[in-house]
Amino acid sequence: MINLIIFGPPGAGKGTQAKLIAEKYQLYHLSSGEILRQEAASGPYQEKISSYLASGQLVPDDLIIEMVEKIADIQLSTLGTIFDGYPRTLDQAKSLDRLFSQKEVSPATVINLFLNEAEATERILLRGQHSGRTDDNLSIIKERFRVYHQETDSLLKYYQEQNRVIDIDGSPDIITVNATINEIIDKLLERK
Ligand code: ADP
């Protein structure tokens, strides 16, 4: 069983790649953005969450940690999981590591999908033409990048110090990026 985290800036292709990986390796795809968009459409925190999403700010840790870990707690017992969009802060990462150790499953390896801001912005604007997402517009995209950079350094450092990060160039087309990631996962599985 393998657990993965797909990490990277908005628009890097995390969701697309996570879906492909989950299908190929029979992993559970846990997307924090999808969970939040569902919660924003219905549920007790509907209004609160919608306003965070629409502004490009992170949802507070206590709220998102509880939501994600409730699902992860169940999934980690049965399937390997790919975390998409989560963790995004150091507290989320530390809390998730405690969960891995409680469940006695292997701590996730981090796939760091990197892409420069100009290219990522272009992709999100293209997606925004039909995504219906309130946050896929230029001013909010800028804010999402600001938030991303603010959290990234400490988060990546935390994982790098534990030798858990694999960097992947997110700029080639979907199939090429996917092939590169698959090779890496195959190697990780061989090591087990
Ligand atoms: P992207 O990575 O393209 O910005 P996501 O769907 O992963 O898109 O996230 C959309 C929004 O959901 C974020 O801008 C943020 O408001 C919220 N969000 C997603 N994941 C988290 C998280 N782990 N912690 C806090 N907020 C989150």
Residues whose N, C-alpha, C, O or C-beta is under 5 A from the ligand:
A	BS01	ADP	P9 P10 G11 S32 G33 E34 L36 Y52 L53 G56 Q57 L58 V59 I64 G85 Y86 P87 R88 R144
